[in-house]
Amino acid sequence: MTWQELKTYLNENNKKNLRYVEYDEFYDVWLMLDDTKLSTEIIKQTGTGPRYEDQADFEDNYKELCNQVITPPLLDTDQKWRVRADSRPIRPNGLPYETVFAMASDSETEIGGGKEIFWDFSNDADLVDAPTGYKRKRIILQYLDPVYLKDGTIYYFDALKGSYADLYIVCPAGNYYYNNNYQVKLAQQDIKVKHFLIKHFFAGTNNLGDELNSEAAAEEAVPPNYQVWIEITVPAADNASYGWGELEFYRERSVILQ
């Protein structure tokens, strides 16, 4: 097609998708729309006329914006096309996040040095209010970096029928969150902003683990000022069950290196 025809498919937002190769006598210019290639040749010449005007238009208004690096980069270190079949995010610098499996959150100084994902109903640790006829433990996790939640596994022992687990993303009081109308709100108290695992029932013993596989990571990271709450709710008669939980997520680092 002509340069003028090709320009009808361009706008200010996709000029960077325009590609070209420069030869001694002309520019080979093209744009990919899905699997369709739209291309033109712009002849180099001096003087006046439509062809010169095309050259001047391209060089003055488009050339500098062409052949931009696509972000996130689609080429690996060998300059080969990168094909990804996973949901791991790409950091702004082009490097992937690390995959981490953890049964503990972070402390203020150590990744993995914080609260452990463990509950034991033979004691009163971590107990919070529960519905009538039940008792509940809340495990509060917080991380030094943004984390993209993906999968999880729970291991439980001697659980009574009717036991269940929930996982929430929580905005602590004093922090900001978006309500369902996408308005920014200041949390006057701890606000559960996402219910990642909803009333997952379990009973008996599963020492091999019950894996919860989401196939893809969460679209949004849990920011460092937010918390992850895991709540285990069991019948009030339970004085013996216990268990562990493990989370799989993506994060920028798994150790703190100075």
Residue, then its C-alpha position, 0 to 999 in steps of 0.5 A: m500500500t502507499w504511505q498515506e494508506l498505511k498511515t490510516y492504521l496508525n495513531e499516536n499510541n501505536k507509532k512505536n509499533l511501526r518498523y522499518v529497514e533503511y536501504d540506500e534508495f528507499y525505506d521498507v516500512w511496515l506494521m503488523l496487525d495480528d498476523t497481517k503485514l501492512s507494508t510500503e516502500i518510501i523512495k528516497q529523493t530530493g525535490t518536491g512532489p508526493r514522493y518527497e513529501d512522503q519521505a519528509d513526513f516519515e523522517d520528520n514525524y515517524k522515523e524516530l519513534c519506529n523500531q522501539v523495543i517492545t516492553p516487556p521484551l520479547l527477545d531473550t539474551d540470545q536475541k531469540w523470540r521469547v515464548r512464555a507458557d507461565s503466568r510469572p510477571i516480568r519486572p520493569n527491568g525485563l527480568p522475571y520474578e522468582t518462584v517461591f514456595a513458603m510456609a512462613s512470611d517475612s520478618e522486618t529483617e529476614i525473608g521467611g523469618g516471619k509468622e509461620i503458616f501453622w495452626d494447632f487447636s490444642n492451644d489458644a494461640d491465634l484464636v479470634d472470634a468465630p461463628t456460634g458452634y465454632k472456634r477460629k485461628r487467624i494467621i497474619l502474614q506480611y511480606l517485605d516485597p510485593v508478592y503475586l499469589k498463585d497456588g497453595t497447599i494445606y496439610y491437616f491432621d485429625a480435623l473434624k467434619g465441618s472444618y474449613a479454611d479462608l484466605y484474605i488480602v487485607c488492607p490494614a487500618g491507616n492504609y488506602y484501598y479501592n472500593n468496588n466503585y474504584q474509589v480510593k478509600l482510607a481504611q479506618q479499620d482492617i479491611k478485607v479487600k480480596h477473598f482469595l480462598i473461600k470456605h475450603f472444607f476439609a476433614g480427617t488427615n491429609n499428610l500428603g497435602d491438598e493442593l489448590n492450583s490456580e493455573a495462573a498468578a493473581e493479576e495484582a501483587v499484594p503490596p508490602n503494606y498489606q497483609v495476608w490473613i489465613e483463617i482456619t475455622v473448626p467445630a467448637a469440640d475440636n481440641a486436637s487438630y493441627g496443620w500447616g499451609e504452604l503458599e506459592f507466589y512470585r516475588e522479586r527476591s527470596v533472600i536479602l543481599q547487601 
